[in-house]
Amino acid sequence: MLISHDNLPQGISISGMEIGKGRENEKIGERDLLREMCGYDVELSHNENGKPLIKDWNLSISHTKGFLVIILSKIFRVGIDIEYRSERVKRIAKRFLRTDEFYTNTEQLLTIWCAKETIYKLLSEERLTYQEIKVDPLRETAMNMRTNRLYPFVTKYYKDYIITYAWL
């Protein structure tokens, strides 16, 4: 799957690929896609919070239902998330949706969920809760409610998936 990324700053790479289902296939896909993106075999580790790390790179990884996406940069902090299009998000909405966040359809609700995951990864050092991130899916912005700082994000809609990503 080609991920189009209009107006992406120089120094950021995004790529995705189909993978088999299951954790082992996710690990193999991560290794293969990172090799393709970086041009060499990389040593992937994780910090104490589970954030993936590669020496000299900022990166974010997400997978869902047999698909993997990665965003990389040596310059920018980055975050990415991919979600499978499904009505299931309605059943878990109370876990992440704020009372002042609004949506009119499942696509907007999925965008809110996806954007919260992206911003959570982008600002991982802050250890925000989902309630501390307020998303406007129409304006493609997320507010860190601790600092009142607004973060833009990009949303890409595909037949089976929604992807959001952001950088600082």
Steps between C-alpha positions, in 0.01 A plus 500: 500500500639836402452764767464840337646778707443843355694785659716271709817680610830380362657263748190294579429160345175308523441152369259213548460140402265208533612240751360175628298510819661432836786645705772299324391634158495853645863462617613361164312778315656769722851365436444474123335839459762676718778340291329629185449850644844541661702315236663264752410256777409693812498396863154568634460526876234643730511734797338421836163626367513281189591781259707363208855635472767499231836673546506844329134482389163616631231253406148384562346167403140383480325185383145380462328203334793390283640843418806689626597869472822672608602866510870588535707815534847604614377859540140497628321326784228287338185304578276276288198275543295279272153368579286250315162641395246334727193576707688350798632847584152594622521234772828638638428872448431564868861399576650781292231755408473822700156646569595809296611303191242463226457277198219439254607164355722199560776641279531809721497285814777283354694815411475620861625164630780482243609861563510445877730203449720707267529794742555265794798351311626841383498633857592170667725664760198686638307176564168662415173320556240490222289743703788750490493506119208679334460430128312697236475256207376764256784747564754218543629644827559353843531703820728398783267598785787518750682769305221635274733448206340412166656234276402453136481150360440351156228246426505263204189299417523167320240237420573285806718726718542846644853632566594809699849640546665807648845649554673768707 
